[in-house]
């Protein structure tokens, strides 16, 4: 897989990342990418039959609370502070024509 990293690939990734890389940095980036891809190839050699896929190492459960209204509809109190009200909405000055 690592043989597929070319100078053009490095230039393209630099453009996508909005980076200006020197020749030395390009060489180092190419080396790093090749090492990463070689490691991925090595991992692909592992037999993962019967191993259940997971998204997190620790058991994670939904931590969101139930969406329950606790304060009710207080729109009348809120609109009481408005300088102008029309059809149960705030009236504000125009910002453009």
MOPAC internal coordinates of N, CA, C and O (Angstrom, degrees):
PM7 1SCF
backbone

  N    0.0000 0     0.00 0     0.00 0    0    0    0
  C    1.4567 1     0.00 0     0.00 0    1    0    0
  C    1.5264 1   110.12 1     0.00 0    2    1    0
  O    1.2310 1   119.87 1   141.98 1    3    2    1
  N    1.3181 1   117.85 1   -38.02 1    3    2    1
  C    1.4601 1   121.14 1  -173.86 1    5    3    2
  C    1.5282 1   112.27 1   -65.92 1    6    5    3
  O    1.2310 1   120.29 1   157.96 1    7    6    5
  N    1.3389 1   117.06 1   -22.04 1    7    6    5
  C    1.4572 1   119.13 1  -179.82 1    9    7    6
  C    1.5218 1   111.78 1   -65.76 1   10    9    7
  O    1.2310 1   120.08 1   164.18 1   11   10    9
  N    1.3238 1   117.46 1   -15.82 1   11   10    9
  C    1.4552 1   121.35 1  -175.60 1   13   11   10
  C    1.5314 1   113.22 1   -82.12 1   14   13   11
  O    1.2310 1   119.78 1   173.45 1   15   14   13
  N    1.3057 1   118.02 1    -6.55 1   15   14   13
  C    1.4646 1   121.06 1   178.61 1   17   15   14
  C    1.5263 1   108.27 1   -80.05 1   18   17   15
  O    1.2310 1   121.10 1   -62.96 1   19   18   17
  N    1.3179 1   115.51 1   117.04 1   19   18   17
  C    1.4660 1   120.26 1  -179.83 1   21   19   18
  C    1.5247 1   109.00 1  -116.81 1   22   21   19
  O    1.2310 1   121.46 1    -6.77 1   23   22   21
  N    1.2876 1   114.82 1   173.23 1   23   22   21
  C    1.4660 1   120.83 1   176.99 1   25   23   22
  C    1.5279 1   110.21 1   -62.12 1   26   25   23
  O    1.2310 1   120.91 1   143.17 1   27   26   25
  N    1.3457 1   115.87 1   -36.83 1   27   26   25
  C    1.4651 1   120.47 1   178.69 1   29   27   26
  C    1.5298 1   110.83 1   -65.01 1   30   29   27
  O    1.2310 1   120.85 1   142.09 1   31   30   29
  N    1.3242 1   115.98 1   -37.91 1   31   30   29
  C    1.4675 1   120.27 1   178.26 1   33   31   30
  C    1.5214 1   110.20 1   -62.43 1   34   33   31
  O    1.2310 1   120.74 1   135.04 1   35   34   33
  N    1.3141 1   116.19 1   -44.96 1   35   34   33
  C    1.4688 1   120.94 1   179.30 1   37   35   34
  C    1.5261 1   109.87 1   -62.42 1   38   37   35
  O    1.2310 1   120.41 1   136.01 1   39   38   37
  N    1.3386 1   116.82 1   -43.99 1   39   38   37
  C    1.4698 1   120.09 1   178.24 1   41   39   38
  C    1.5215 1   110.86 1   -60.95 1   42   41   39
  O    1.2310 1   120.53 1   137.62 1   43   42   41
  N    1.3411 1   116.59 1   -42.38 1   43   42   41
  C    1.4641 1   121.30 1  -178.67 1   45   43   42
  C    1.5345 1   110.98 1   -65.00 1   46   45   43
  O    1.2310 1   120.41 1   136.73 1   47   46   45
  N    1.3143 1   116.82 1   -43.27 1   47   46   45
  C    1.4684 1   120.60 1   178.13 1   49   47   46
  C    1.5239 1   109.60 1   -64.01 1   50   49   47
  O    1.2310 1   120.02 1   141.64 1   51   50   49
  N    1.3154 1   117.56 1   -38.36 1   51   50   49
  C    1.4584 1   121.53 1   176.99 1   53   51   50
  C    1.5208 1   111.61 1   -61.66 1   54   53   51
  O    1.2310 1   120.77 1   139.47 1   55   54   53
  N    1.3316 1   116.13 1   -40.53 1   55   54   53
  C    1.4703 1   120.22 1   178.15 1   57   55   54
  C    1.5248 1   109.99 1   -65.50 1   58   57   55
  O    1.2310 1   120.62 1   134.39 1   59   58   57
  N    1.3398 1   116.41 1   -45.61 1   59   58   57
  C    1.4635 1   120.05 1   179.96 1   61   59   58
  C    1.5264 1   111.87 1   -61.26 1   62   61   59
  O    1.2310 1   120.71 1   142.12 1   63   62   61
  N    1.3295 1   116.25 1   -37.88 1   63   62   61
  C    1.4607 1   120.94 1  -179.21 1   65   63   62
  C    1.5251 1   112.34 1   -86.39 1   66   65   63
  O    1.2310 1   120.81 1   179.27 1   67   66   65
  N    1.3319 1   116.06 1    -0.73 1   67   66   65
  C    1.4634 1   122.15 1  -178.79 1   69   67   66
  C    1.5348 1   110.87 1    55.81 1   70   69   67
  O    1.2310 1   121.96 1  -131.42 1   71   70   69
  N    1.3414 1   113.86 1    48.58 1   71   70   69
  C    1.4568 1   120.96 1   179.36 1   73   71   70
  C    1.5236 1   109.94 1  -117.29 1   74   73   71
  O    1.2310 1   120.94 1   -38.69 1   75   74   73
  N    1.3004 1   115.80 1   141.31 1   75   74   73
  C    1.4581 1   120.86 1   171.12 1   77   75   74
  C    1.5207 1   106.40 1  -103.95 1   78   77   75
  O    1.2310 1   120.98 1   -68.99 1   79   78   77
  N    1.3253 1   115.73 1   111.01 1   79   78   77
  C    1.4574 1   120.26 1  -176.29 1   81   79   78
  C    1.5178 1   110.44 1  -104.32 1   82   81   79
  O    1.2310 1   121.20 1   -41.93 1   83   82   81
  N    1.3225 1   115.31 1   138.07 1   83   82   81
  C    1.4624 1   119.98 1   173.49 1   85   83   82
  C    1.5248 1   107.67 1   -75.69 1   86   85   83
  O    1.2310 1   120.35 1    -9.86 1   87   86   85
  N    1.3279 1   116.94 1   170.14 1   87   86   85
  C    1.4643 1   120.83 1   179.14 1   89   87   86
  C    1.5230 1   110.85 1   -60.35 1   90   89   87
  O    1.2310 1   120.82 1   141.18 1   91   90   89
  N    1.3224 1   116.04 1   -38.82 1   91   90   89
  C    1.4685 1   120.19 1   179.06 1   93   91   90
  C    1.5350 1   110.66 1   -65.64 1   94   93   91
  O    1.2310 1   120.48 1   138.15 1   95   94   93
  N    1.3270 1   116.69 1   -41.85 1   95   94   93
  C    1.4668 1   120.49 1   178.96 1   97   95   94
  C    1.5294 1   111.11 1   -67.25 1   98   97   95
  O    1.2310 1   120.31 1   143.77 1   99   98   97
  N    1.3301 1   117.02 1   -36.23 1   99   98   97
  C    1.4636 1   120.33 1   176.92 1  101   99   98
  C    1.5292 1   110.87 1   -63.74 1  102  101   99
  O    1.2310 1   120.90 1   137.57 1  103  102  101
  N    1.3170 1   115.89 1   -42.43 1  103  102  101
  C    1.4614 1   120.31 1   178.55 1  105  103  102
  C    1.5230 1   110.37 1   -62.30 1  106  105  103
  O    1.2310 1   120.74 1   136.12 1  107  106  105
  N    1.3259 1   116.19 1   -43.88 1  107  106  105
  C    1.4640 1   120.61 1   179.74 1  109  107  106
  C    1.5338 1   110.69 1   -66.19 1  110  109  107
  O    1.2310 1   119.96 1   139.56 1  111  110  109
  N    1.3267 1   117.68 1   -40.44 1  111  110  109
  C    1.4635 1   121.57 1   178.86 1  113  111  110
  C    1.5231 1   110.51 1   -63.72 1  114  113  111
  O    1.2310 1   120.49 1   139.34 1  115  114  113
  N    1.3296 1   116.67 1   -40.66 1  115  114  113
  C    1.4674 1   120.83 1   178.51 1  117  115  114
  C    1.5228 1   110.16 1   -63.16 1  118  117  115
  O    1.2310 1   120.54 1   135.93 1  119  118  117
  N    1.3210 1   116.57 1   -44.07 1  119  118  117
  C    1.4639 1   121.01 1   178.33 1  121  119  118
  C    1.5223 1   110.58 1   -61.35 1  122  121  119
  O    1.2310 1   120.40 1   134.63 1  123  122  121
  N    1.3270 1   116.83 1   -45.37 1  123  122  121
  C    1.4627 1   121.04 1  -179.92 1  125  123  122
  C    1.5201 1   111.53 1   -62.68 1  126  125  123
  O    1.2310 1   120.23 1   135.87 1  127  126  125
  N    1.3326 1   117.16 1   -44.13 1  127  126  125
  C    1.4691 1   120.49 1   179.88 1  129  127  126
  C    1.5262 1   110.98 1   -64.01 1  130  129  127
  O    1.2310 1   120.63 1   138.77 1  131  130  129
  N    1.3304 1   116.41 1   -41.23 1  131  130  129
  C    1.4599 1   120.17 1   178.35 1  133  131  130
  C    1.5212 1   110.46 1   -61.77 1  134  133  131
  O    1.2310 1   120.16 1   138.53 1  135  134  133
  N    1.3267 1   117.30 1   -41.47 1  135  134  133
  C    1.4707 1   121.16 1   178.86 1  137  135  134
  C    1.5244 1   110.59 1   -64.12 1  138  137  135
  O    1.2310 1   120.33 1   138.99 1  139  138  137
  N    1.3418 1   116.98 1   -41.01 1  139  138  137
  C    1.4667 1   120.26 1   179.17 1  141  139  138
  C    1.5251 1   111.09 1   -63.88 1  142  141  139
  O    1.2310 1   120.81 1   134.18 1  143  142  141
  N    1.3319 1   116.05 1   -45.82 1  143  142  141
  C    1.4615 1   119.65 1  -179.25 1  145  143  142
  C    1.5236 1   112.15 1   -66.57 1  146  145  143
  O    1.2310 1   120.40 1   143.04 1  147  146  145
  N    1.3158 1   116.84 1   -36.96 1  147  146  145
  C    1.4675 1   120.01 1   175.52 1  149  147  146
  C    1.5224 1   110.76 1   -63.01 1  150  149  147
  O    1.2310 1   120.24 1   140.84 1  151  150  149
  N    1.3177 1   117.15 1   -39.16 1  151  150  149
  C    1.4631 1   120.86 1   178.56 1  153  151  150
  C    1.5281 1   110.48 1   -65.57 1  154  153  151
  O    1.2310 1   120.43 1   139.57 1  155  154  153
  N    1.3235 1   116.78 1   -40.43 1  155  154  153
  C    1.4661 1   120.42 1   177.60 1  157  155  154
  C    1.5206 1   109.94 1   -63.51 1  158  157  155
  O    1.2310 1   120.02 1   139.08 1  159  158  157
  N    1.3322 1   117.57 1   -40.92 1  159  158  157
  C    1.4603 1   120.62 1   175.69 1  161  159  158
  C    1.5219 1   110.86 1   -59.89 1  162  161  159
  O    1.2310 1   120.88 1   139.52 1  163  162  161
  N    1.3107 1   115.92 1   -40.48 1  163  162  161
  C    1.4748 1   120.78 1   179.09 1  165  163  162
  C    1.5345 1   109.74 1   -63.60 1  166  165  163
  O    1.2310 1   120.34 1   137.34 1  167  166  165
  N    1.3344 1   116.96 1   -42.66 1  167  166  165
  C    1.4615 1   120.39 1   178.98 1  169  167  166
  C    1.5251 1   111.75 1   -65.35 1  170  169  167
  O    1.2310 1   120.40 1   146.79 1  171  170  169
  N    1.3266 1   116.85 1   -33.21 1  171  170  169
  C    1.4626 1   120.92 1   179.51 1  173  171  170
  C    1.5247 1   112.21 1   -67.38 1  174  173  171
  O    1.2310 1   120.00 1   163.56 1  175  174  173
  N    1.3198 1   117.61 1   -16.44 1  175  174  173
  C    1.4573 1   121.11 1   178.20 1  177  175  174
  C    1.5244 1   111.48 1   -76.55 1  178  177  175
  O    1.2310 1   119.81 1   162.97 1  179  178  177
  N    1.3389 1   117.96 1   -17.03 1  179  178  177
  C    1.4611 1   121.32 1  -178.00 1  181  179  178
  C    1.5202 1   111.13 1   -69.23 1  182  181  179
  O    1.2310 1   121.00 1   -36.54 1  183  182  181
  N    1.3344 1   115.69 1   143.46 1  183  182  181
  C    1.4580 1   121.18 1   175.83 1  185  183  182
  C    1.5291 1   108.08 1   -87.23 1  186  185  183
  O    1.2310 1   120.79 1   -69.28 1  187  186  185
  N    1.3173 1   116.09 1   110.72 1  187  186  185
  C    1.4670 1   120.41 1  -178.19 1  189  187  186
  C    1.5313 1   111.82 1  -109.15 1  190  189  187
  O    1.2310 1   120.77 1  -158.10 1  191  190  189
  N    1.3197 1   116.12 1    21.90 1  191  190  189
  C    1.4574 1   119.04 1   178.61 1  193  191  190
  C    1.5170 1   109.42 1   -63.26 1  194  193  191
  O    1.2310 1   120.97 1   -48.81 1  195  194  193
  N    1.3140 1   115.75 1   131.19 1  195  194  193
  C    1.4560 1   120.53 1   178.40 1  197  195  194
  C    1.5213 1   114.43 1    83.96 1  198  197  195
  O    1.2310 1   120.19 1   177.20 1  199  198  197
  N    1.3143 1   117.25 1    -2.80 1  199  198  197
  C    1.4605 1   120.57 1   178.17 1  201  199  198
  C    1.5264 1   107.81 1   -90.53 1  202  201  199
  O    1.2310 1   121.11 1   -58.31 1  203  202  201
  N    1.3250 1   115.48 1   121.69 1  203  202  201
  C    1.4623 1   120.10 1  -177.78 1  205  203  202
  C    1.5298 1   110.17 1   -73.82 1  206  205  203
  O    1.2310 1   120.12 1   -48.98 1  207  206  205
  N    1.3329 1   117.37 1   131.02 1  207  206  205
  C    1.4675 1   119.27 1   177.78 1  209  207  206
  C    1.5211 1   110.70 1   -63.33 1  210  209  207
  O    1.2310 1   121.12 1   -32.63 1  211  210  209
  N    1.3225 1   115.47 1   147.37 1  211  210  209
  C    1.4635 1   119.07 1   178.36 1  213  211  210
  C    1.5164 1   109.29 1  -141.11 1  214  213  211
  O    1.2310 1   121.41 1   -25.97 1  215  214  213
  N    1.3178 1   114.92 1   154.03 1  215  214  213
  C    1.4529 1   119.01 1   179.50 1  217  215  214
  C    1.5236 1   111.35 1  -102.00 1  218  217  215
  O    1.2310 1   120.51 1   167.62 1  219  218  217
  N    1.3322 1   116.62 1   -12.38 1  219  218  217
  C    1.4648 1   120.12 1  -178.35 1  221  219  218
  C    1.5165 1   108.58 1  -149.32 1  222  221  219
  O    1.2310 1   120.34 1   -31.83 1  223  222  221
  N    1.3142 1   116.96 1   148.17 1  223  222  221
  C    1.4530 1   120.65 1  -178.12 1  225  223  222
  C    1.5301 1   111.41 1   -71.06 1  226  225  223
  O    1.2310 1   120.51 1   145.42 1  227  226  225
  N    1.3191 1   116.62 1   -34.58 1  227  226  225
  C    1.4582 1   121.06 1  -179.66 1  229  227  226
  C    1.5246 1   109.86 1   -98.26 1  230  229  227
  O    1.2310 1   120.08 1   -28.80 1  231  230  229
  N    1.3333 1   117.44 1   151.20 1  231  230  229
  C    1.4701 1   118.14 1   177.06 1  233  231  230
  C    1.5256 1   110.53 1   -66.62 1  234  233  231
  O    1.2310 1   120.51 1   -60.53 1  235  234  233
  N    1.3039 1   116.62 1   119.47 1  235  234  233
  C    1.4537 1   121.30 1  -177.28 1  237  235  234
  C    1.5217 1   108.09 1  -116.90 1  238  237  235
  O    1.2310 1   121.29 1   -47.42 1  239  238  237
  N    1.3176 1   115.13 1   132.58 1  239  238  237
  C    1.4539 1   120.04 1   177.73 1  241  239  238
  C    1.5184 1   108.84 1  -116.18 1  242  241  239
  O    1.2310 1   120.78 1   -15.68 1  243  242  241
  N    1.3169 1   116.12 1   164.32 1  243  242  241
  C    1.4472 1   121.01 1   178.00 1  245  243  242
  C    1.5306 1   108.73 1   -62.53 1  246  245  243
  O    1.2310 1   120.64 1   -60.21 1  247  246  245
  N    1.3162 1   116.39 1   119.79 1  247  246  245
  C    1.4583 1   120.52 1  -176.97 1  249  247  246
  C    1.5233 1   112.50 1  -102.64 1  250  249  247
  O    1.2310 1   120.53 1  -173.96 1  251  250  249
  N    1.3358 1   116.60 1     6.04 1  251  250  249
  C    1.4494 1   119.57 1  -179.91 1  253  251  250
  C    1.5149 1   110.51 1   -76.63 1  254  253  251
  O    1.2310 1   120.67 1   -39.09 1  255  254  253
  N    1.2993 1   116.33 1   140.91 1  255  254  253
  C    1.4552 1   120.82 1   177.82 1  257  255  254
  C    1.5182 1   109.86 1   -81.35 1  258  257  255
  O    1.2310 1   121.15 1   -16.27 1  259  258  257
  N    1.2978 1   115.40 1   163.73 1  259  258  257
  C    1.4522 1   120.81 1   176.25 1  261  259  258
  C    1.5231 1   109.10 1   -66.64 1  262  261  259
  O    1.2310 1   119.63 1   -41.08 1  263  262  261
  N    1.2980 1   118.32 1   138.92 1  263  262  261
  C    1.4636 1   122.68 1  -178.29 1  265  263  262
  C    1.5239 1   108.39 1   -83.37 1  266  265  263
  O    1.2310 1   121.01 1   -83.40 1  267  266  265
  N    1.3341 1   115.68 1    96.60 1  267  266  265
  C    1.4536 1   121.35 1  -176.82 1  269  267  266
  C    1.5227 1   108.90 1  -121.46 1  270  269  267
  O    1.2310 1   120.39 1   -48.35 1  271  270  269
  N    1.3298 1   116.85 1   131.65 1  271  270  269
  C    1.4614 1   121.16 1   177.51 1  273  271  270
  C    1.5227 1   107.71 1   -74.41 1  274  273  271
  O    1.2310 1   121.04 1   -53.81 1  275  274  273
  N    1.3421 1   115.61 1   126.19 1  275  274  273
  C    1.4679 1   118.94 1  -178.15 1  277  275  274
  C    1.5228 1   112.77 1  -111.85 1  278  277  275
  O    1.2310 1   119.75 1   157.55 1  279  278  277
  N    1.3288 1   118.08 1   -22.45 1  279  278  277
  C    1.4535 1   119.11 1  -175.60 1  281  279  278
  C    1.5249 1   113.08 1  -109.26 1  282  281  279
  O    1.2310 1   119.37 1   177.43 1  283  282  281
  N    1.2978 1   118.81 1    -2.57 1  283  282  281
  C    1.4561 1   121.64 1   177.09 1  285  283  282
  C    1.5191 1   113.29 1    69.91 1  286  285  283
  O    1.2310 1   120.86 1     9.10 1  287  286  285
  N    1.3220 1   115.96 1  -170.90 1  287  286  285
  C    1.4625 1   122.08 1  -178.09 1  289  287  286
  C    1.5234 1   108.51 1   -91.24 1  290  289  287
  O    1.2310 1   120.37 1   -71.02 1  291  290  289
  N    1.3099 1   116.90 1   108.98 1  291  290  289
  C    1.4598 1   121.87 1   179.78 1  293  291  290
  C    1.5235 1   110.12 1  -113.73 1  294  293  291
  O    1.2310 1   120.69 1  -147.01 1  295  294  293
  N    1.3287 1   116.28 1    32.99 1  295  294  293
  C    1.4608 1   119.39 1  -177.42 1  297  295  294
  C    1.5247 1   111.99 1   -63.23 1  298  297  295
  O    1.2310 1   119.78 1   146.62 1  299  298  297
  N    1.3277 1   118.03 1   -33.38 1  299  298  297
  C    1.4716 1   120.40 1   179.21 1  301  299  298
  C    1.5201 1   110.90 1   -63.45 1  302  301  299
  O    1.2310 1   120.29 1   138.51 1  303  302  301
  N    1.3360 1   117.05 1   -41.49 1  303  302  301
  C    1.4683 1   120.82 1   177.85 1  305  303  302
  C    1.5321 1   110.27 1   -64.70 1  306  305  303
  O    1.2310 1   121.00 1   138.85 1  307  306  305
  N    1.3223 1   115.70 1   -41.15 1  307  306  305
  C    1.4619 1   119.98 1  -179.10 1  309  307  306
  C    1.5215 1   110.71 1   -66.66 1  310  309  307
  O    1.2310 1   120.28 1   134.89 1  311  310  309
  N    1.3326 1   117.07 1   -45.11 1  311  310  309
  C    1.4539 1   121.10 1  -178.65 1  313  311  310
  C    1.5232 1   112.48 1   -69.53 1  314  313  311
  O    1.2310 1   119.83 1   161.28 1  315  314  313
  N    1.3258 1   117.92 1   -18.72 1  315  314  313
  C    1.4619 1   120.89 1   178.07 1  317  315  314
  C    1.5279 1   110.82 1   -63.90 1  318  317  315
  O    1.2310 1   119.97 1   155.36 1  319  318  317
  N    1.3268 1   117.67 1   -24.64 1  319  318  317
  C    1.4645 1   122.31 1   179.49 1  321  319  318
  C    1.5185 1   113.01 1   -87.92 1  322  321  319
  O    1.2310 1   120.05 1   171.84 1  323  322  321
  N    1.3153 1   117.51 1    -8.16 1  323  322  321
  C    1.4630 1   121.05 1  -175.66 1  325  323  322
  C    1.5193 1   110.91 1   -75.80 1  326  325  323
  O    1.2310 1   120.27 1   -36.00 1  327  326  325
  N    1.3470 1   117.09 1   144.00 1  327  326  325
  C    1.4646 1   120.07 1   176.98 1  329  327  326
  C    1.5285 1   111.50 1   -69.47 1  330  329  327
  O    1.2310 1   120.46 1   153.60 1  331  330  329
  N    1.3369 1   116.73 1   -26.40 1  331  330  329
  C    1.4586 1   120.68 1   178.12 1  333  331  330
  C    1.5107 1   110.04 1  -151.46 1  334  333  331
  O    1.2310 1   120.59 1   -35.67 1  335  334  333
  N    1.3486 1   116.47 1   144.33 1  335  334  333
  C    1.4641 1   121.00 1  -178.80 1  337  335  334
  C    1.5168 1   108.29 1  -134.51 1  338  337  335
  O    1.2310 1   121.14 1   -41.30 1  339  338  337
  N    1.3437 1   115.43 1   138.70 1  339  338  337
  C    1.4547 1   120.88 1   175.55 1  341  339  338
  C    1.5288 1   107.35 1  -146.21 1  342  341  339
  O    1.2310 1   120.21 1   -52.45 1  343  342  341
  N    1.3278 1   117.21 1   127.55 1  343  342  341
  C    1.4683 1   123.04 1  -179.97 1  345  343  342
  C    1.5213 1   112.22 1    51.69 1  346  345  343
  O    1.2310 1   120.61 1  -134.93 1  347  346  345
  N    1.3192 1   116.44 1    45.07 1  347  346  345
  C    1.4688 1   123.37 1   177.48 1  349  347  346
  C    1.5372 1   112.03 1    61.87 1  350  349  347
  O    1.2310 1   120.19 1  -148.56 1  351  350  349
  N    1.3589 1   117.23 1    31.44 1  351  350  349
  C    1.4638 1   122.59 1   177.85 1  353  351  350
  C    1.5218 1   109.62 1  -135.49 1  354  353  351
  O    1.2310 1   120.83 1   -22.43 1  355  354  353
  N    1.3326 1   116.02 1   157.57 1  355  354  353
  C    1.4558 1   121.55 1   175.69 1  357  355  354
  C    1.5244 1   109.80 1   -68.11 1  358  357  355
  O    1.2310 1   120.24 1   -38.80 1  359  358  357
  N    1.3280 1   117.15 1   141.20 1  359  358  357
  C    1.4600 1   122.36 1   171.92 1  361  359  358
  C    1.5258 1   105.84 1  -105.13 1  362  361  359
  O    1.2310 1   120.72 1   -56.16 1  363  362  361
  N    1.3258 1   116.23 1   123.84 1  363  362  361
  C    1.4713 1   121.00 1  -178.63 1  365  363  362
  C    1.5094 1   108.68 1  -126.24 1  366  365  363
  O    1.2310 1   120.25 1   -22.24 1  367  366  365
  N    1.3331 1   117.13 1   157.76 1  367  366  365
  C    1.4563 1   119.67 1   179.32 1  369  367  366
  C    1.5389 1   110.15 1   -68.38 1  370  369  367
  O    1.2310 1   120.67 1   -28.24 1  371  370  369
  N    1.3308 1   116.33 1   151.76 1  371  370  369
  C    1.4507 1   121.20 1   177.05 1  373  371  370
  C    1.5224 1   109.59 1   -66.30 1  374  373  371
  O    1.2310 1   120.61 1   -36.90 1  375  374  373
  N    1.3090 1   116.45 1   143.10 1  375  374  373
  C    1.4603 1   120.10 1   176.74 1  377  375  374
  C    1.5106 1   111.76 1  -103.11 1  378  377  375
  O    1.2310 1   119.89 1   163.38 1  379  378  377
  N    1.3405 1   117.81 1   -16.62 1  379  378  377
  C    1.4586 1   121.74 1   175.38 1  381  379  378
  C    1.5269 1   108.39 1  -154.75 1  382  381  379
  O    1.2310 1   120.82 1   -17.77 1  383  382  381
  N    1.3355 1   116.04 1   162.23 1  383  382  381
  C    1.4596 1   120.69 1  -179.95 1  385  383  382
  C    1.4966 1   111.52 1   -97.15 1  386  385  383
  O    1.2310 1   120.10 1   180.00 1  387  386  385

